[in-house]
Amino acid sequence: MTKFKCLILIEREVGRDYRHAVSKVLVNSGCLYSLAWGIGCSAWDDSVDWAFLEAYDFGAYPEEKFVMTTWHEDESLEEAVEFAKHCTEYSEVKLDDILVLDFAHYERGDFIKKLYLTA
């Protein structure tokens, strides 16, 4: 994937340092839209924003590399997944590829995939 969106689902605590490391990888890997839902989702939103700013040494950046971030703390999981599927148009870039990071206590990949495909 070179340009993609990332849906971050958080249902367990994730440490600040690990969150920042993941955010840096996302920005450096071509993530152009990051959506966070769940526990501390606004911290994930901030973390990706800071990782983006750091990647360009807090200065000018190419407009086509800008990373849009949103957090969805007052929405259901289903609403956040639907938003990820339908409301993430990024400028002229169509983001068909999605990476889902699911910080849950149990494996639920099939469930999340089904939610996304039926949204």
Beta strands, then each sheet from edge to edge (+ up, - down):
strand 1: 4-10
strand 2: 31-38
strand 3: 68-71
strand 4: 98-103
sheet 1: 3+ 2+ 1+ 4+
end
